[in-house]
Amino acid sequence: MKRLISILILTAMLAGLAACGDTPAENPDTSASDNSSTTAPEETTDPRYSIREELPDKDYEGYTVRILMRDSTSPDWIGDMFSDEETGEVIGDAIYYRNQSVSERFGVNFELIKSSHNNYETDGVSSIMAGEDAYDIIVPHARAAFVYAEQGLCLDWNDNLPYVDLDKPWWDQDARKSFEINGKLFTMVGDISYQALAQTDCMLFNKNLFDKYNEEYLYQKVLDNEWTFDEFSRHALICSDDLNGDGKFEPDKDLYGYATYIWVGPIQALTSGGGRIVSATSDGGLELTINSERNIDIYDKYFKLVDTDNCYLELNRDEGKSVLDRKKVFAEGRALLMDGNLNDISYLRDMKDDFGIVPWPKYDSSCEKYYTNVDSGTNLFIVPITSSDAERTSIVLEALCAEGYRTVIPAYYEVALQKKYTRDDLSVQMLDIIKEGRVFDIGYYYCGGTFGSAGYNLANSTDRNFSSYYAQNESTVKTELQKKLDNYGK
């Protein structure tokens, strides 16, 4: 059965690749040994199958791996790890195959334990502190993962999980570098989670409106390193129209150059310049780095743009304010540009106008990459210190992540997203660039204090001057950061 599912997934994947052009892959590690019983299917030459995990032959005789997760299917946090059966839905079937493959290979079963909360999950804290071996793996909200970590409730991925090989391409290297504090790495993510890709920011553009305003589609500008903030701003400012002529701009009636959400654009603007809220120091510590001339300039330019009638900033619906979802504005053809994360593309499958996808613009052409923020709501992974068998858990994690690299990420990235949701082959090329530029800023996830939500806070304020906001909060945040640094991992 698992061989059949693998063939079906790979057939669809290869068909997508044939239509869209090959996706670059890492050089195979031909020196790696692999004594697993699972081999690459003969039907594919996918280079992912030439890079193998180095795991021992083990049979855990039906042991149940208990995984605590947020109780949510929208976003589909649970679907990131669990699928009960084959349904014909590409991503779900890939998850099912991955779990079945690991289950058969090592003689384990998987049990989902749902959290009492659908978002900020910390249910496991009390049981771990009580010394209870209740969970093998916990998959919380990214910010919540550090609630466990700072209390010393997690095993160290560097030292305590012997069969997790963080040098393999299925583990995310920016997360690895960013999340290590005082030499300790208590939480990680990689291709074990497709949501780490789905929660990555991007920019969408309405092709019909680009045609109307005689503008060239953005793809070549991206490839030529010309898709910058100034170019983005120029596009946003050419497009606006008081469609009903009532003398005011309203998101349910009028046309905008740019539509964003308070938790997307204002956060992403900082990332686009290559800056970080908090950065690692050479001795393994942390320092506050948000207050640079570059970042001050970024926020000044960004909010001057957003405050024009050309732009629609969707405020936080949870605060009881009457707001319109910016995805609705874009889907109805009333925004030239909209940012969001890749997961938002699925909401636009019925959009009548054609749209394209590109990375969020660089601050300027000096940026090495099109840096893009990964939303802090994404899944991270921790292993409780109460784990009865860290070796077993490490084998399961490595196997799940490696199989995710081979099947789940191709299903999400190269099949479902590229062929089902996006509308052209050039958008497909853009996804490679977006994936390459992903950023996991530790200051955004954990130790940036109020600056971890700087864009959100400024967007919610009547005073959007970054310098004054920073001056008001610098002392407090630095004190908090030092306390966290002094205690983390100790």
N, C-alpha and C positions, 0 to 999 in steps of 0.2 A: 504493500500500500504506500509506504513512504517513498519508494522508488518511483511509483506512478505519479505521486503528487509532485516530486522533484522535477520529473520530466515535464509535466504540464507547466509548472512555473517557469522552468528554464526555456521551454519552447516559446512561451509568451514573451519572456525577457529578450531572447535572441531575435524574435520577430521585431520587437521594438528597436533593438539595436540596429538591425538591418535597415530599418526605415529612417533612423535618426543619426546613424554614424556611431562608430565605436566610442565607448566611454573610456578615458584613460584609466589605467589601473596601476597599482603598485608593482614594483618588480618582484617576481616570486622569490621566496626564500628557499632555494633548492637544497640548502644544507639542513633544513629542519627535519627532524625525524618525526614519524607519526606511526604509532603502533595501534591506532584505533582500527576498529573493524569497518568503519564507514569510509568508503572511497568515493572519489569524484565520479559522477555518472559518465558513462562512455559517450552519451549523446551530446556532451558539451565540451567546448574548449575554453570556457570562461576562466580567465586567469585567477579568479578568486579561489578556484579549487586547487590551484597549485601551491597555495600558502596554507599550511596545515597547523593545527594546534598540537602541541606536544603534551599528550595526556596519557596516563597509565591505563591499562585494562583493569577496570573495576566493576564489580557487580554488587550493588547495594541492596539487593534482594527485596525490592519493593518499598524502600524507604520513601516517605512522603516529605518532599521539600515544601516547607510552609512559607508562603510569600504574603506579606502584609502590604496592601495597596489601598489607595484612595478609592472610595466607592463612587466611581464616575465613569459613564460611557459617553459623556459629552462635555469636554473633550474625552476621548476614549482612552483614559489611562489604563483601565483594565484590559482593553483590547491590545494594548502595547505588549502584554505578556501572556494573555490567555485567549484561546479560541477553542470551544468545546467540540467542534465538528467541522467537516468540510461543507461549505455552503456555495462554493463557486465564486465567492468574493476573494479577490486576489490576495490582499494583504492578510485577511483573516485566515485563509488557507495556508499562507506561508508561515504564520505564527503557529498554526496547528501542526504543520509538518515539522517545524523546528523543535517544538516541545516533544512530539512523538519520537523524533530521531534521537534526542538526548535521553528521553525516557527509556527507549529500547537499548540504547548503547550502554547505559550505566545502571539499569535496573532501578530507576527512581520514578516516582509519581510526583505530580505537582498539585498543591492545594492553594486555592485563593482564599485569603482571609481579608474580608472587607473592613476598611476603617469606618469609624463612626462619622467621618467627615468626608466630603467629596473634594476637598481642596487641600487645606493646610494640615497634613496628617502628622500627628505626634502620638498616636495611640500606643505605640510600643514603648514609650519612655518608662512608664511606671512598671511594666513587667520586667524590663531589663534591669532597672534599678533594684527590683525585688529579687533579682537573680534567677528569674524564670527563663527556661529555654523554650520560649513560645514561638519563635520565628527563626527561620534560617536566613531569610533575605527580607529587607524592608525597602519599599520603593516609594518614597515620599515626594512631595513638592520640593523643588530644589532648595528653597530657603529653609524649609523644615528639616532637610537632611542635616543642616549645620546645628540645629537644636540638639539633635542626637550627638553630633560630633564634638561640640564644645563641652559636653558633659562627660566625655570619655566613655561613651556607650557603644563605640564602634571599633571593629578590628581595623588594623592598618593594612591597606592594600599593598604597601611596599614590603611589609615584613611578615604579615600573618596569614596571607592567602597564597600558599606556595605554588599553586598551579595556574594562577592568573599571570599571564605574560603581557605586561603593559606595553611592551615594545611591538607587539603585533598590530597590524593595521586596523583591526576591529575595535581597538580602544582609542578614544579621542585624546590627542596629544595636547591640545590647548586646555582641555579640562584637567588633564593630569598635571600640567605645569601650574595652572592657576589655583587649583584646589589644594596643592601641597603647602602646608604651613608648619614651620618648625620641623621640617623633614617628615611630617606625618601626612598621610593621604587617607582620610577616613571615608571618602565618598568618591564615586567614579561613575562614568557613563561612557557608552560607546555604541556599537551596532547591536547591542543587546536591546536597545530602545530605538524604534523608528520615530518616536515622538521627539527625540533630540534633534531630528531633522525637521519634523513637521512644525516644531515651534520656532523655527529660524525665520528671521525677518526677510522681507523682500519688497519689491515695488511692482505694482501692476499698472499698465497703461491701456487706455481705451483706443483701439486702432481707428474706429470710426471718427472719433473726435480729432485724432491726429491727422486723419485725412481732411477733415473739415478745415483745420487750421493750417493745412499745407506743411505739416511738420514730418520730417523723416522719422521712421521708427527708431527706437533707441538702441537696437542691438549693436550696430556698428560703432556707436559712440562708446559703448561698454568695451568692446574689443579694442578700440583705439585709445583707451585710457582717457577718454574725454567726457565720460558720464560723471560729472562733478556736481557739487552743491550749487555752484553758480548756474550751471546748465539746467539743473532741476528747477531752480528758482525761476529761471527765465520761462520755462515751460508752464509752471504753475501760474505765472502772472499773465500769460497771454490768453488764458481761458477763464472767463467768468461771464455770466449773463443772468440778469434779473428777468427770468423767463416770463413771469406774470405781470411785470411792469408795476409792481406795487411800491417800488422804491426801497426795498429792503431785501436782504438775502436770507433765505430760509431753506434748510437742508431738505425738506420734503417737497420743494417747489422749484428751486433754482439750480443753476449750473456752476460748478466749481472747478478750479484748476487742480486742487489737491485736497484729498480727504484723508484724515488720519484719526487715530484713537489715542487717548491720553496715555495708555500704557504701551504705545508702539513708537510713533514718530519722535516724541520728546525724549525717549530713552535711546532710540537708535541714532539720533543725531550725534550724540557724544561718541558712540562706537565708530561712526563713519570716518572720524578723523584719525583713528588708530590709537586714541587715548584710552586710558583705563581709570576707573574710579580709584582703585587700589592696585598697586603693582608689587611684585616680589622684589626683594632686595638681594644683593649678591650673597648675603650670609643666610638666606633662607627666611628672612623676616618679611614684613610688609610695610609699605608706606603709602600714604595718601597722595595720589597724583592727579586728582581731578582738576586742581586749580592751576591750569596752565594758560598761557596767553592764547594758545590755539583753541582750547575748550571754551574760554570766555568768548572768543570770536564766533565759534560755532553756535553757541546758544544765542548770542546777540542776533546773528543772521537768521537763525531758525525761527525765533519767536517774532521777529519783525515780519517774516513771511507769513507765519501762521495767523498773525493778527490782521492781515488784510482781508477784504471781502472775497478774495479769490480762494480762500481756504476754509475748510470745515474741520474743526477739531471736535471730535466726539468725546464728551466728558464721561465720567464714570457713572454708569447706570445704577450701580449699587448705592449711590449717594442720594437717590430719590429725585434726581434732576430729570427733567423732560428732555430726552435726547433721542436722536434718530441714529440707528446703526449705520456707520459709514459704508458698510458693505452693501446696504440697500441703496444708498446714494449712487455708488459705483455700478451696481448691477442694473440700475434703471437708466444708465447712460448719462448720468449728470455729474460725473467727475472725470477729468482727464487722467489724473493719477491717483492711486490709492496705495498706501503701504499696509502691511499686515504680516502675519507669518504664513509659511507655506500651507499650513492647515486651512487657512481662509480660502484657498483656491477651490476647495471642494464645495464651498457655499455658492460658487459662481457657475456651476455646471449648466444652469438653465439661462444664463445671461444671453440676451439676444445679440448684443454687440460683440464683435471679436475683441479679444484682449491679449496682450503679451505680458511676459514676466521678465524682469531684469533685477539685478541686485540693487539695494539701496545705493545711492550715489556716494562716491568718495567725497571727502571734504575738499580735497584738491588732488591734482595729478601726481603729487609727490607721494601719496599713500601707496604702500607696497601692494595691498590687496583691496578688494571691495569688502571691507570688514562688516560683519553682520552679527547682531546680537541674537543670542538664543534666550528666549523668554524664560524667566525664572520659575514659571509654573511647570516647566518640564519635569520629567522623571529623573531622579538620581537614585543611586543604589548604595545601600549600606549593609554591612553584616554585623549583627549584634555581638558584643563581647561574650554573651551567654551561649553562643553557638557551641554545640556539643562536639562538632567535628568540622573544624575550619578547612581541613584538607578536602573533605567531601564537598563542601560548599564552593571552594575555589575551583574544583573540577567542573562542577555544574555551571558556575558563572562563565568560565572560559569556554565551555562547550556551547552554551546558549549564545554567547556573544559571537563566536566564530561562525556558528550556523546562521546567526542573524546577518552577519557580513555576507554570507554566500547566498542566502535566500530571501530574508525579510527585507533588507535594504534594497536589493534589486527589485523586489515586488513593489515596494513603495515608490522608490525613486525612478526606476527605469521602466516600469510598466504602468502602474496605476496613475502616478502623478503626471508623467510625461505624455502618456497617450490618452488618458481618460479626461483629464482636466484642462491641460494647457492646449493651445490651439495651433501651434506651429512648431516646426523643427528648431528654429532659432531660439525659442523659449527653452527648449531642452538643453541647448548649449549653455544657456544662462544659469541653469541649475548647478552645473559643475562649478561655476565661479562662485555661486552663493554658498555651496557646501564647503568649498575651499577656504572661504573667509569667515567661518563661524568663530565667534568669540564667547568664552565663558568667563566673564569678569567677576572675580571673587568679591570685589566691592559691591557689585550689583546683587550678588547672591547672598552675601553674608555680612561682611564687616565694614561696609561703607556708611553705616548709620543712616542718617537722613539723606546723605548723598547717594546712597544706593538707589534711591528713587528720585534723584534730582530732577530729571525731566518731568516726571509726574508732578512733583511738588511745585515746580515753576509753572507748569501748565495750569495748575489749580489755583495759582496765586494771581492777585491783581498787580503785584510787582514782580516782573519777570527778569529783573536784573540779577544775573548770576553772581557777580562780584559781591554785592551786598548780601545775598543769600549765603554765600560761602563764608563771608566774614562773621555773620551772625552764628554760624554753626561749627566753625572750624575747631575751636577749642574743645567743645563737647565731643565731637567725632574723633579727634585725635586721642583724647583720653580713653574713650571707649575702645578704640582700635588697639591701643597699647595694652589695655587690660585683657582683651581677647588674645593678643599675641603672647602675653606673659603666661596665660593659663592653658592655651591650646595644646593638647597632646600631653599635658602634665598632670 
